[in-house]
Amino acid sequence: MGITTENLETTETGSILIMESNNSPVYENSWVDYHVAWKPVKYWKDCYGIVHIEGMMKNGTMLVSAFTLPDGYRPAGRIAFYSESANADGRVDVLTDGTVVPYGGTNGWINFNVMFRPA
């Protein structure tokens, strides 16, 4: 789901963009949501078209894809983000093909709170 004219809402003062609903990634390589008490990983675009990824995941294989963002949610160039991780600083890269790869930290848990402009 992207931002289209379907995301416009007409009000008495004009039209405004509505933020799209959250999307759940399809995990790869044994990654799962962290815990029901914590926010699961979700991605979406805000009303300005900025991609957001938030939430926590755990237990997957490091240095390989955790999930892949669909077309329209991918950066123009590889981006590396700091991420909090269980007992360690972490790093997560988002590649131009949409692959999201945890490179640093531990797989005990990884917390996302990132934003970027898509290609």
C-alpha angles and dihedrals in degrees: 000000000000134000108281138148085281087070092061120104120193117222133174089269097046138274125328132186117245120214111247122244122268119273124212117223122233102239123225134192097028098304115147137171111284103236138326090248091059130064111269119228112279133168131200145146121252124221089277093054094253114147116231127193117188138162141057135286134176150186102034133127115279123228094029134081116299092183140331126242115223126243111290092037098067127104123242089235136016112285127198120203133190111240133184112243136180106288093337144067110257142201129208123189126204111204128206091253089059095255112149110206128184106218104168139031123034135298093238084097138328123203121209125204105151139139132188142159112255123231 
